[in-house]
Amino acid sequence: MAITPQQERRLFRFGLFEVDLEQGTLSRHGSPVRLQEQPFRILTLLLETAGEVVSREELRKKIWPEGTFVEFDGSLNTALMKLRAALNDNAENPVFIETVPRKGYRFIAPVEVTNLDTPPLITAIRVESEEDREALELPLDADRPATAAQIKVREAIKQKSGPGWRQVLAMLAGLAAVLSFLLWPRSEPKVLAVRQLTHVGQVDPWGKLVTDGSRIYFVVRDVTGWNLMQTSVQGGNVQRTPTPFDNTRIFDLSPDHSQFLIGELTHEGEETPLWLWPVQGGAPRRVGDVMAKEAVWSPSGNFIAFVRDETIQIADPDGNHISEVARFKLAPHSLAWSPDGKRLRFTQPDLVEGTDSLWEIGTDGRDIRRVLPGEEGGPHEGSGTWLRGGKYFAFSTGRDLRASLAVDTQANLWLLDERYNWFSRSEKQPMQLTKGPIAFDHPAAAPNGSRVFAIGSHNEYQLLRIDPKTLKKTAMLSESGATDMDFSLDGQWVVYAAREDGTLWKSRIDGTNRVQLTAGATGAFAPHWSPNQKDILFTGFLLDKQPRLYVVSAQGGSPKPVLPTANRWASVSGDWRTDGRQIVVDVEDTAVGGESNIRILDLESGHLSSIPGSEGLIEPRWSADGRYIAALSPKKKQIWLYDCKTLKWSELAEANFPSTLRWSPGGDALYYQDTDEVEESVFRVPMATREPEQVTRFGDLLSSGAMRCIFTGLSPDGSVYVTVDHGDVDVYAIDLSLP
């Protein structure tokens, strides 16, 4: 038996952390810590030179080699911020990574390096004849092991005589073939190249890619709205495609490439009338009376599958002969029709387990099954596409749709080999194709079957203060990545969430005295100071299977749930009453489904009471005087106001999609953002007039390349705080080698 030693494997240990360079993983107390590629490469370089100063120029050469076009200073600062956040390190009082002024960075903690023995690799089997004492070595060739072994055996048989020897060799040849199959890894799919095809930076991250093999169609959002664009499959110029609607959403392209399946763009997840539109232009035609959240053509072009309400339905292109395939508790999404036209694949949310999983069902509504059996509450599985006529299935994982309110959850592409094989040794496991720093989602297969197109995104945040009088913009908390802020009543302190990693922080308004309030990523959303400034109320998206409301001390510590954890209740947000005795919160019972409603928790008695007429409302906010509770109705696109004296609800304002409610310090006006308005403007509604007024708009930022602007805070002096995402969202091509 021939043996080849494997490469040595090293583990780096420091503090509570462990880094496995071979596996590319970082763990804390044995639990994995998510870290993107560039921060991990920086960590690797610092660990390998622990105690020594590594200059910024050295980091640039190692991490961004010559020929890589990137805004280096900003990218390095962002990568270091993410690395420090993963290690719970602080640039001002470092435990692990020290900044050496005007020189670079140094890893200062003690590092223990452990070398692990790796099992040797068997490369050949040696067989002997007991009669003649002659030997033959049969190599286990990685490409064609059985054929190579059999050729060797046949050559030996020609030189030997006697049936016994021939039988022994034949048996050994068969054994060698079986062993080579079982012991030697077969050829695996691999990524050959990843190419960025567009550089517009504003591709709609919730959109979809459609290709006819020569062109790719996608939606770009800018200050003029949502526009249908196209580019070559090889990249190059991006061209706008005139459409029948001001804001167009593309669902699919007919198999004969003659008709688009489109709709008018509304907010993500909302239904729209379904239209057929000729590729060469002309008037669109309604698909009957079909309303759909999404839709796909069948491979034959004879049918259209679509999602309406909580059902999957099928109709012909005229919108007739509609049949229901299946009905679900929650609406499925990411429909994909199998190449043979017999099955539909989709993603099903599970609010109880807090995850999304891929499922498959026959077009006749039978044989429903989960595509990737696994542990409940596992990685979020998203959209997918078949390749090579159904031999492979590429899909995304990691994108948590609910947690996207609070944190940028990383999405990667995976590949599932679906070829049938009698000699399959075990249940096939998916293979990971990408692993950051770009998040990939919404894959679409090219007709040649060896290329996948996907929407790739990365985020880069900047916090700006906008003066209420001059509208001058000033950068704040430059290295914090701060989003979703709240100010203490004395105006001296601010609590905020870091969207990159979901951690919760407190600092002075100038960024000094910065403290992380929780020991890890909480997926913090909508933090609020208590009236006595001793506690912070916030929603944690990453502490349990569903978002829950928590309270943590303003000095830091362990978050404590506000509502009983025995109930499967989810909460998007809550707020304190001015006297600190009550908390208003939205509650959704994920075990039974249905709409959320607004409830009031009395902190002294623990009594929880519902507010009548609050069904479907979320994110309640209590006015400073305790008179009103404002809340959002996402489905109706309205803001409602509850009068705690008259005990009645009234409509306060309408918007394309209202978000981020903030009361003025005196409670005389309510602020909100319309995120689906073209300039993502912030409005205020004075209680005296009840008429919305535009406070500020972000068209200049969006025109200069910002991906989005998020209204995240209102200070006691009336200043508006906005988090600007300067990251890019573009179309990428992933070229694969598929055996």
C-alpha positions, -999 to 999 in steps of 0.1 A, spaced: 0 0 0 15 33 -11 10 63 13 14 100 6 17 124 36 -9 152 37 -1 189 43 3 199 80 -28 215 96 -24 243 121 -47 258 147 -42 292 163 -56 297 198 -59 331 216 -82 340 244 -115 322 239 -109 320 201 -96 293 178 -87 298 141 -84 269 117 -65 282 86 -71 250 66 -108 251 72 -110 289 71 -130 291 103 -131 312 135 -147 299 166 -153 311 202 -157 285 229 -162 260 201 -191 279 186 -186 293 150 -181 330 146 -192 345 112 -164 364 96 -161 375 59 -132 367 37 -112 399 38 -114 403 76 -104 366 79 -74 371 57 -63 401 77 -66 380 109 -45 352 93 -17 376 84 -17 392 119 -17 358 136 12 345 114 32 376 124 19 380 160 38 406 180 51 423 149 38 454 132 21 449 98 19 481 78 -12 491 58 9 488 26 17 452 35 -20 445 41 -29 461 8 -4 439 -11 -15 407 6 -53 413 8 -58 435 -23 -30 425 -48 -20 445 -78 -48 446 -104 -75 447 -77 -95 479 -81 -109 490 -47 -111 521 -25 -83 508 -2 -86 530 29 -123 527 33 -123 489 25 -95 483 50 -111 503 77 -144 484 71 -126 450 72 -108 459 104 -140 471 120 -157 438 111 -127 418 124 -127 437 157 -165 433 161 -162 395 156 -135 394 183 -154 418 206 -122 440 205 -120 477 209 -97 500 189 -93 524 219 -86 496 245 -74 467 224 -71 432 237 -61 415 204 -54 440 176 -34 472 184 -33 502 161 3 515 159 0 552 149 15 559 114 29 524 112 2 498 110 -13 470 132 0 444 156 -16 413 172 -8 417 209 -25 388 226 -5 355 233 -10 330 205 -7 292 208 -1 273 176 -10 236 175 0 213 147 -25 185 140 -16 152 124 -35 146 91 -43 110 81 -20 99 52 -35 95 17 -36 59 2 -24 61 -34 -20 25 -44 -27 -11 -33 -1 -39 -35 -13 -74 -42 8 -107 -41 4 -143 -53 8 -168 -26 20 -195 -51 46 -175 -70 54 -149 -44 51 -123 -71 36 -89 -65 16 -63 -85 10 -27 -74 -24 -13 -85 -25 25 -84 -57 43 -73 -59 68 -101 -81 98 -92 -96 102 -126 -102 66 -138 -91 42 -110 -109 11 -121 -98 13 -158 -62 19 -149 -61 -10 -125 -77 -34 -149 -52 -26 -176 -24 -34 -152 -41 -67 -144 -46 -77 -180 -10 -71 -188 0 -94 -158 -24 -121 -169 -8 -124 -203 25 -132 -186 12 -158 -162 -2 -193 -166 -27 -213 -146 -64 -206 -139 -57 -200 -102 -35 -170 -109 -60 -156 -133 -88 -159 -108 -68 -143 -81 -59 -114 -103 -94 -110 -115 -107 -109 -79 -80 -85 -69 -87 -63 -99 -124 -61 -88 -114 -54 -53 -90 -27 -64 -118 -11 -85 -142 -12 -55 -116 2 -31 -106 29 -55 -142 40 -58 -148 39 -21 -115 55 -10 -106 79 -37 -126 111 -40 -144 115 -72 -142 146 -94 -162 174 -77 -178 205 -91 -157 236 -86 -158 273 -92 -135 284 -121 -141 322 -120 -163 349 -105 -168 380 -127 -186 412 -120 -207 420 -151 -222 454 -141 -209 484 -122 -241 504 -116 -242 496 -79 -279 500 -76 -294 467 -88 -326 460 -68 -314 434 -42 -349 420 -39 -353 417 -77 -348 388 -101 -324 380 -129 -338 368 -163 -316 357 -192 -322 345 -228 -286 333 -232 -272 365 -248 -287 392 -226 -295 395 -188 -325 416 -176 -327 431 -142 -342 460 -122 -322 490 -111 -335 515 -86 -324 552 -88 -340 586 -81 -363 581 -111 -378 548 -98 -374 511 -106 -362 507 -142 -358 475 -163 -322 472 -175 -302 448 -197 -266 439 -204 -247 413 -223 -240 380 -206 -203 390 -210 -208 423 -193 -203 458 -207 -227 486 -212 -260 486 -193 -290 498 -212 -324 509 -200 -354 490 -215 -385 512 -220 -414 495 -202 -451 501 -201 -450 510 -164 -431 536 -145 -419 510 -120 -416 476 -135 -409 442 -119 -397 413 -141 -408 378 -131 -397 356 -160 -391 352 -198 -411 327 -219 -391 296 -230 -393 308 -266 -379 341 -255 -408 360 -271 -426 374 -240 -418 388 -206 -438 381 -175 -439 414 -157 -458 434 -131 -459 468 -115 -433 470 -87 -448 473 -53 -431 467 -19 -414 433 -16 -439 405 -11 -470 424 -22 -492 412 -50 -495 429 -84 -515 422 -116 -497 398 -139 -489 410 -175 -475 395 -207 -453 419 -226 -436 412 -260 -398 412 -260 -398 433 -291 -421 459 -275 -457 467 -278 -488 468 -256 -488 445 -225 -517 420 -220 -532 410 -186 -530 374 -176 -567 372 -169 -575 385 -134 -544 369 -119 -528 388 -90 -494 374 -79 -465 379 -56 -442 361 -81 -446 339 -112 -426 316 -135 -432 300 -169 -434 262 -173 -406 247 -195 -431 240 -222 -445 275 -221 -481 262 -218 -485 272 -181 -476 298 -155 -472 290 -118 -477 318 -94 -480 326 -57 -512 343 -45 -521 348 -9 -507 316 8 -512 293 -22 -493 281 -53 -515 281 -83 -512 272 -120 -529 289 -150 -526 290 -188 -511 322 -203 -546 336 -208 -552 334 -171 -578 306 -175 -581 271 -161 -566 281 -128 -559 252 -104 -546 253 -69 -515 232 -63 -512 236 -25 -521 259 3 -497 268 31 -498 285 65 -474 312 52 -469 323 16 -441 304 -1 -416 322 -23 -388 317 -49 -407 294 -73 -386 273 -97 -401 249 -122 -382 217 -128 -368 211 -164 -391 181 -169 -422 202 -160 -434 178 -133 -423 195 -101 -422 230 -85 -395 239 -60 -400 268 -36 -389 282 -2 -412 279 28 -408 302 59 -412 287 93 -418 313 120 -418 289 149 -384 275 140 -372 308 127 -359 296 93 -366 291 56 -363 257 39 -364 244 3 -394 222 -6 -406 204 -37 -441 194 -49 -456 178 -79 -476 200 -102 -506 178 -93 -502 187 -56 -487 154 -46 -454 141 -33 -444 171 -13 -410 168 3 -382 188 18 -353 190 -6 -325 192 20 -335 172 51 -317 187 81 -321 200 115 -350 223 122 -339 259 126 -309 254 103 -295 278 77 -320 298 58 -324 283 23 -334 307 -5 -340 310 -42 -325 284 -66 -322 274 -103 -316 241 -121 -285 235 -143 -276 210 -170 -312 199 -176 -318 191 -139 -285 174 -131 -276 202 -106 -295 227 -85 -278 260 -75 -293 278 -45 -286 305 -20 -285 301 18 -281 324 48 -304 352 38 -327 357 68 -357 378 55 -370 388 89 -336 396 104 -328 418 74 -346 446 93 -317 446 118 -286 430 103 -271 421 70 -272 383 69 -247 368 46 -260 349 15 -238 323 -2 -244 300 -32 -244 262 -29 -247 234 -55 -266 202 -51 -257 172 -73 -290 156 -84 -276 130 -108 -289 96 -101 -262 71 -93 -266 34 -84 -232 35 -67 -239 66 -46 -221 60 -13 -242 82 9 -269 108 8 -255 137 -14 -246 168 5 -247 203 -11 -213 219 -20 -206 255 -10 -197 276 -41 -191 310 -25 -181 323 10 -182 361 12 -173 389 12 -198 394 -15 -233 381 -6 -249 363 -36 -286 357 -40 -313 351 -67 -292 327 -89 -302 322 -126 -287 295 -148 -273 304 -182 -286 281 -210 -252 264 -214 -256 250 -179 -221 258 -166 -226 294 -156 -248 309 -129 -257 346 -128 -265 361 -94 -271 394 -77 -241 402 -55 -240 428 -28 -218 442 -1 -227 470 24 -206 499 36 -223 523 60 -219 559 70 -239 578 96 -248 614 88 -264 641 109 -286 665 91 -291 699 106 -328 708 108 -323 744 98 -295 744 72 -298 707 61 -260 705 63 -248 669 65 -220 659 90 -204 625 93 -208 610 128 -194 580 147 -172 573 117 -159 538 126 -190 525 144 -212 513 116 -241 527 136 -277 523 126 -310 525 144 -302 550 172 -319 565 203 -307 594 224 -309 597 262 -332 623 276 -303 646 286 -289 643 250 -254 632 262 -255 595 253 -266 575 223 -274 538 220 -272 522 186 -270 490 167 -242 480 143 -259 466 113 -228 447 100 -228 423 129 -259 430 149 -242 442 181 -256 468 205 -234 497 216 -235 529 238 -213 559 235 -211 597 239 -226 616 209 -190 623 198 -181 586 198 -160 586 230 -166 562 260 -178 535 235 -191 504 252 -206 471 238 -236 464 259 -241 427 250 -215 399 248 -222 390 211 -243 397 181 -279 402 192 -294 414 159 -304 445 177 -332 466 163 -350 497 176 -332 504 209 -349 528 233 -336 543 266 -358 538 296 -371 571 311 -347 568 340 -318 561 316 -309 529 334 -320 503 309 -322 498 271 -353 482 255 -346 465 221 -356 438 197 -331 409 193 -334 390 160 -304 367 167 -310 356 203 -338 331 196 -356 315 167 -379 345 164 -374 382 172 -382 390 208 -382 421 229 -354 423 255 -341 447 282 -304 451 290 -287 474 316 -273 506 302 -240 495 318 -241 463 298 -249 427 307 -272 398 298 -304 407 279 -336 396 296 -368 388 276 -397 411 283 -424 386 274 -425 349 286 -403 328 264 -426 297 269 -449 314 244 -440 313 207 -445 351 205 -425 372 181 -421 410 185 -407 435 159 -405 464 183 -417 481 215 -415 514 235 -416 527 271 -443 548 285 -430 581 299 -433 570 335 -414 538 328 -442 516 343 -455 502 311 -442 489 277 -462 489 245 -452 460 222 -464 443 190 -470 406 194 -474 378 168 -482 343 179 -461 323 155 -476 290 167 -511 298 154 -503 324 127 -524 353 120 -517 390 123 -498 408 150 -515 432 174 -505 458 199 -504 450 236 -495 469 268 -474 452 295 -477 465 330 -442 460 345 -454 459 382 -482 434 378 -470 416 347 -505 419 332 -505 420 294 -536 435 277 -545 439 240 -555 472 224 -588 465 204 -586 473 167 -548 469 165 -547 438 143 -520 440 116 -501 469 133 -464 468 143 -437 490 157 -457 510 183 -443 543 196 -455 561 227 -456 599 226 -436 618 252 -467 630 271 -482 595 271 -513 606 252 -508 588 219 -495 555 205 -484 555 169 -481 523 149 -475 511 113 -498 491 90 -474 476 64 -502 460 44 -524 491 43 -494 514 39 -507 536 67 -497 551 100 -523 549 127 -527 568 160 -543 555 192 -557 581 216 -551 567 251 -579 590 265 -606 583 240 -594 547 234 -599 551 196 -577 546 166 -575 571 137 -555 571 104 -527 597 106 -509 594 73 -504 573 42 -472 565 24 -458 541 -3 -442 522 25 -439 539 59 -411 530 84 -391 542 113 -415 561 135 -399 587 158 -417 612 181 -403 647 185 -389 653 220 -419 672 231 -444 648 215 -459 675 193 -450 658 160 -444 623 146 -416 616 121 -414 587 96 -397 577 64 -413 566 32 -387 540 20 -405 534 -13 -407 571 -23 -381 578 -50 -359 600 -28 -366 580 4 -378 612 21 -384 618 58 -417 634 68 -432 649 100 -469 651 110 -476 679 135 -503 669 159 -519 703 156 -525 701 118 -523 663 111 -508 672 77 -476 655 66 -446 678 58 -414 668 41 -384 673 64 -355 661 43 -349 640 12 -319 620 0 -320 624 -38 -285 639 -38 -271 609 -20 -289 584 -42 -278 602 -73 -242 600 -63 -243 562 -59 -257 555 -25 -276 522 -25 -302 534 1 -306 558 29 -321 547 63 -337 572 87 -322 559 120 -325 586 146 -339 619 158 -319 639 184 -333 661 211 -324 692 190 -344 680 161 -315 668 140 -322 639 116 -298 610 116 -295 589 85 -274 558 77 -262 558 41 -253 525 25 -225 532 1 -222 496 -8 -228 482 -43 -254 457 -57 -245 443 -91 -248 414 -114 -221 387 -113 -213 356 -133 -200 324 -116 -184 300 -140 -184 263 -129 -167 231 -138 -194 204 -136 -184 167 -141 
